[in-house]
Amino acid sequence: MWRCPPLPLLFLCVTILALAETAGGFMGFYRKAISAWLAESVNGRPEVHGLTGNRDYDAELIPEIVFQSEAGLSFFHTHGEGMALVVLAGGTLVSSLVISRVLRCVLYLLLAAGTVFPLGFLAYAGLIVTMGKDPAIEWAERWVLIPSGSAVAGAFVLMAGVLVIQAVRDRRGSAGGGAGTAVRETAG
C-alpha cells in the first residue's frame, strides 16, 4: 500500500510547483515587459556586462544577455515542475518502503533540500543582470544548484541502498522461516 509523504514535504512540493507554474504564466503573459525591463537593467550596468557605449556593438550584446536571463526564468519554470514531482515520488517511495524511522527522516530532509534546486535558476536569472553571466552562474551553482541537486541525488542513492539492504534482510528472514519485512508495517 502506498503511503503519503509527510505534510511539510508535500507543502514544499506544492509550493515549488505553484511558483513554477505562476512563473510560466507570468513569462508568457508579460514577455515583452520582462524583456524591456531586463534590457533597461542591463543598460543601467554597462561595466558589469562589458558594454562600450557603441550602439552597434552593444546592440548585439544586450539581446544575448536578456535571452540568458529569460532562459534562467524558463529553466526555473520547467525544473520547478519536474523537481516537485521527483521529490513527491521519492517521498512516496520513502514513506511506503523504508522501514527505519531514522532513515526516513534523513531521506525526507535530503528530498526537501531538492525542492530548492529550481530556485537556483531563478537566482541566476536575476543575478545575471546585476552581476554578469559568469559570476551569476558561479553563485547559483555554488550556493543552490550543486548543494540541492546533490542532496536529492544522494537521497535516491541512499534510498536505493536502503531498499537493497531491506530486500536482502527480508530474503534471509523468509528463507529462515521468519516473516518478511519487504513492505513497511503500519505501526512503523
Secondary structure per residue as TSV (DSSP state, phi and psi in degrees):
chain	resnum	aa	ss	phi	psi
A	1	M	-	360.0	131.8
A	2	W	-	-80.2	139.6
A	3	R	-	-112.5	151.4
A	4	C	-	-79.5	138.5
A	5	P	-	-65.3	166.7
A	6	P	-	-60.5	150.8
A	7	L	H	-56.8	-41.2
A	8	P	H	-59.7	-38.0
A	9	L	H	-68.4	-41.4
A	10	L	H	-61.7	-41.6
A	11	F	H	-61.1	-44.2
A	12	L	H	-60.9	-43.4
A	13	C	H	-62.9	-46.6
A	14	V	H	-65.5	-39.2
A	15	T	H	-63.8	-48.5
A	16	I	H	-67.4	-35.2
A	17	L	H	-65.2	-43.3
A	18	A	H	-64.4	-42.5
A	19	L	H	-63.7	-41.9
A	20	A	H	-64.8	-43.4
A	21	E	H	-66.2	-40.8
A	22	T	H	-62.5	-42.0
A	23	A	H	-62.3	-40.7
A	24	G	H	-62.5	-45.6
A	25	G	H	-64.9	-40.8
A	26	F	H	-62.1	-43.9
A	27	M	H	-64.8	-38.4
A	28	G	H	-68.4	-43.7
A	29	F	H	-77.0	-36.4
A	30	Y	T	-111.7	27.8
A	31	R	H	-53.4	-49.1
A	32	K	H	-64.9	-41.6
A	33	A	H	-66.4	-39.7
A	34	I	H	-64.5	-46.2
A	35	S	H	-61.1	-42.1
A	36	A	H	-65.2	-43.3
A	37	W	H	-63.3	-43.1
A	38	L	H	-62.8	-44.0
A	39	A	H	-61.6	-41.1
A	40	E	H	-64.4	-41.2
A	41	S	H	-65.7	-39.7
A	42	V	H	-65.2	-43.8
A	43	N	H	-61.0	-30.3
A	44	G	T	-75.7	-9.1
A	45	R	-	-131.7	62.9
A	46	P	H	-62.9	-34.6
A	47	E	H	-68.2	-31.2
A	48	V	H	-70.2	-35.4
A	49	H	H	-103.3	3.4
A	50	G	T	73.0	26.3
A	51	L	-	-75.4	144.1
A	52	T	-	-104.2	-17.1
A	53	G	S	94.7	-10.2
A	54	N	-	-81.6	117.1
A	55	R	H	-57.4	-41.6
A	56	D	H	-65.6	-44.3
A	57	Y	H	-69.8	-48.2
A	58	D	H	-66.4	-29.3
A	59	A	H	-63.2	-24.7
A	60	E	H	-85.3	-34.5
A	61	L	H	-74.9	-42.7
A	62	I	H	-60.4	-48.3
A	63	P	H	-61.6	-32.5
A	64	E	H	-66.0	-42.9
A	65	I	H	-66.9	-42.2
A	66	V	H	-60.9	-43.7
A	67	F	H	-60.0	-42.4
A	68	Q	H	-64.2	-39.0
A	69	S	H	-68.4	-42.1
A	70	E	H	-63.8	-34.2
A	71	A	H	-63.4	-38.5
A	72	G	H	-61.4	-40.8
A	73	L	H	-64.1	-41.5
A	74	S	H	-65.2	-41.2
A	75	F	H	-64.2	-36.9
A	76	F	H	-59.8	-44.9
A	77	H	H	-59.9	-52.4
A	78	T	H	-72.2	-41.4
A	79	H	H	-71.8	-30.1
A	80	G	H	-64.3	-42.7
A	81	E	H	-63.0	-48.8
A	82	G	H	-68.3	-45.4
A	83	M	H	-67.3	-35.0
A	84	A	H	-60.1	-41.8
A	85	L	H	-72.3	-37.6
A	86	V	H	-62.9	-45.3
A	87	V	H	-67.4	-38.8
A	88	L	H	-62.5	-45.2
A	89	A	H	-63.2	-44.9
A	90	G	H	-61.5	-42.8
A	91	G	H	-63.5	-36.7
A	92	T	H	-66.3	-42.2
A	93	L	H	-63.1	-43.8
A	94	V	H	-62.2	-48.1
A	95	S	H	-60.3	-36.1
A	96	S	H	-87.8	-31.6
A	97	L	H	-116.4	-25.8
A	98	V	-	-83.6	124.1
A	99	I	-	-79.6	-44.1
A	100	S	-	-71.5	125.4
A	101	R	H	-63.2	-40.0
A	102	V	H	-63.1	-46.8
A	103	L	H	-64.8	-36.1
A	104	R	H	-60.6	-44.9
A	105	C	H	-61.5	-44.4
A	106	V	H	-61.3	-45.5
A	107	L	H	-65.8	-39.2
A	108	Y	H	-61.9	-41.7
A	109	L	H	-64.6	-42.4
A	110	L	H	-64.6	-41.7
A	111	L	H	-65.4	-40.3
A	112	A	H	-60.9	-38.9
A	113	A	H	-62.2	-30.1
A	114	G	H	-66.2	-23.9
A	115	T	T	-68.1	-17.6
A	116	V	T	-77.6	-20.4
A	117	F	H	-47.7	-51.0
A	118	P	H	-61.5	-25.7
A	119	L	H	-64.8	-21.3
A	120	G	H	-62.3	-37.5
A	121	F	H	-71.5	-35.1
A	122	L	H	-65.8	-41.1
A	123	A	H	-62.7	-44.5
A	124	Y	H	-58.3	-45.2
A	125	A	H	-59.5	-39.4
A	126	G	H	-79.9	-38.0
A	127	L	H	-74.9	-25.1
A	128	I	H	-60.4	-31.8
A	129	V	H	-72.7	-38.3
A	130	T	H	-92.2	-29.8
A	131	M	H	-107.6	-23.3
A	132	G	-	99.9	164.6
A	133	K	H	-61.5	-57.7
A	134	D	H	-63.5	-46.8
A	135	P	H	-63.9	-33.5
A	136	A	H	-66.9	-43.1
A	137	I	H	-62.8	-45.9
A	138	E	H	-59.9	-44.6
A	139	W	H	-64.3	-48.8
A	140	A	H	-61.9	-41.1
A	141	E	I	-67.7	-47.3
A	142	R	I	-65.9	-43.0
A	143	W	I	-100.2	-17.3
A	144	V	I	-129.3	-59.5
A	145	L	I	-63.4	-51.4
A	146	I	H	-68.5	-47.4
A	147	P	H	-63.1	-45.5
A	148	S	H	-74.6	-36.7
A	149	G	H	-65.3	-39.7
A	150	S	H	-65.9	-36.5
A	151	A	H	-63.5	-46.4
A	152	V	H	-71.7	-36.8
A	153	A	H	-64.2	-43.2
A	154	G	H	-61.8	-36.5
A	155	A	H	-61.2	-43.3
A	156	F	H	-71.2	-36.0
A	157	V	H	-66.1	-46.6
A	158	L	H	-62.0	-43.0
A	159	M	H	-61.4	-42.8
A	160	A	H	-60.7	-44.0
A	161	G	H	-62.3	-43.6
A	162	V	H	-62.3	-43.3
A	163	L	H	-66.7	-36.6
A	164	V	H	-64.2	-46.7
A	165	I	H	-61.2	-43.5
A	166	Q	H	-61.8	-40.9
A	167	A	H	-65.1	-41.2
A	168	V	H	-64.0	-45.6
A	169	R	H	-62.5	-40.4
A	170	D	H	-64.3	-41.4
A	171	R	H	-64.6	-42.5
A	172	R	H	-63.8	-41.3
A	173	G	H	-65.5	-39.2
A	174	S	H	-69.2	-37.6
A	175	A	H	-66.9	-30.6
A	176	G	T	-87.6	3.7
A	177	G	T	91.4	-1.2
A	178	G	-	-84.4	167.9
A	179	A	-	-74.1	139.4
A	180	G	-	-76.9	164.8
A	181	T	-	-129.5	31.1
A	182	A	S	-62.9	-34.1
A	183	V	S	-113.1	137.5
A	184	R	-	-60.0	136.8
A	185	E	-	-76.9	155.9
A	186	T	T	-61.4	-37.7
A	187	A	T	-74.0	-19.2
A	188	G	-	-68.8	360.0
